[in-house]
Amino acid sequence: MAYAPIFAGLMLLWPVLAFLGGQGFSPLIGLCAVAGLACIRPPMPVRAYALAGLGFVGWAAVSTLWSPAGGPILTGSLADSDFGVTAASFRLVLMALAITLVFTAMSRAAPGSVPRARKVLFVAFGLAGLMLLISAVFLRQLLALAYENPQEAMTSGMQNALRQANAFAIILPIALAVVWANAKGWPARLAAMGLAIASGLVFAYFGSAAALMALVFATLAMAVAKWLPENGFRVIAGVWAASLAAAPVVFANMAQILTATGLPAPFSFRSRAFAWQSVGERIREKPLTGHGLEAAGTWDATYASRPDWLAEIVALGGVEAAWSRYPIIPGHPHNMPLEIWAETGLVGTGLAIAAIVFLGLRLPAPKRLAAEARFAAAGVMGAALSLFCFSYSAWNEAGWAIVALAGASALMLARQAKKA
């Protein structure tokens, strides 16, 4: 199968799409899926993780029926150039299908086609890193060039910059794994450390806490793969499942934990913790079935409705007049585990946990893979956990496309010669 070179060629679009804000990653994984149609054969029998995953996607889609955010599947028309797919359930199913096709095709990629595709892939990653650096150095000039309205530049423009940083944080572990695993001597390994440090500084400059945490989580996950050569991947999958299972206890009570312990927290994290507590209260309202897909987007209560929280925000330096009008949950909770609990309930969460656990049990022992593939896979799993817990909406197809494309890239490395 010649899928690896096709996939790598399409990944050359990654730097441009990331620079433009990342919304183009959904069409990119769609192209990769279409390219893989000729390379796949339906696996038999269907694995338990696939059944659980399909069950979760199906349940999430069905939950639209009782969601207050329900609406039409399609809007606009092609003739008026405003055609769009607005139903989250439809987009969710399409994304799940695309991810399945990409991973199935990559799992059958011919090992002999990987070395050349690998080189193309790292050209794409190198360009992505270069464009991120250019964005950091010339951030103000680029924002002024792209936006006439200064206010829009500081909102939409900075949001796109954060998405660019998040996208690079997901593929960075792959680059680090390849450099580290193939390094001959300390100079090369110091170069890998330098790349990690430089990337962390850029993430900090953009103010992307999620990207910084992704770098930390990726490093820890790589260490797990090294220290646990038999069960490292299973442990990482277990952490994913645990973060989802414990979300109503841990994340929903984070604000109270910070207050009780007196731990210092950034201003933005404190407001995020209040959003998580609010979502936790919603979980208790419908614990079994949840409120339905994208229901969190309709929860528009502001801090004026919670004077106690508003007082804490003001005490930290917030402007009362502004924060009193600010929504407690700004569009979504920026925490996928809590959003899955709140919108799909125990049923959906249970299916998601089952899919993660069954997948973890199917993953090979890290020691069976070549070193670069072992660390790349672990790093992507760790980095993605940061976005899972601190960034995108659970139904953001662009976010899942980024993670899936990075995961398929790591799988491509695993299609090379295995470690003896």
C-alpha angles and dihedrals in degrees: 000000000000096000097117096066091046091050092047091049091053090048088066084081090064098088093051094045092049091049090052093054104274102267090118093067091086093061089042094058087045089057091047089051093050090048089053096053092090092049103054137087120190108259115236128237101029108241123241093242090054092051092048091046092050089048091054093048091046093049092047090051093048091050087072085080092072099028118114087218094063117134145144120316095226132030134188125004139266090239091059093041092235099101114142144160106237103165107101091203092059093047091047093054092046091050092049090051093048093049091049092051093048095050093043092051093045092049087062097043113131110253090221092062094053104079095063092040088050091059092051090048092056092048086059092048092047091052090048090054092047092051091049090053091049089050090053096047095045099029097130094045093049093048091049090049095048100040129044093190111071091206091054090048091057093047112031093021096052091043089058090047090053091050090051090053092048092051092052091046089062096053095036093082089058092054091045092049093052094047093045097044094048097038116126106205134344098293091069092044090049086053089055090050089048091053090051093048093046091049091049090053091051091049089051091049090054089047093237105155090173092057092048091050089047089058091049094046092046091053092049092047091052089052090052090052089052098044095042105041092168104042106013096117091046091053092051091049088049090055089052091051092045093051089055096043095047098042097105089053102038109028097032090055097042094107091053091046091053092048094046096047097037090226113167114246133178116261092248093050092054091056089045089054090054089053090052091050090052090051089049089057089052091051090059090054094062107011098161107046102011128220096287137260115324092357090138089069089066095052099098103161111143131215088263086076091057108048092174092058092042089054091054092049091049091048088057091054104275120145107247096211092054099040094047087067096041116105115245090220106039101207095307135006096256086231119096097197092056092043092051090050094046097046105032100026128206091321095058094038092051091052091048092050091048091052092051094047094047091047091050090053090052096051115103124245109274091236090064091067130073110265096253092049092046094053094038093054093046091046094052091048091051096044092047089055089066092056088044092057105029114023135028131045114261089245099045101126093193091057093050090045090056092051093044094050090050090047092050089050090055090047089053090058089051090057089069124087110315123232111269 
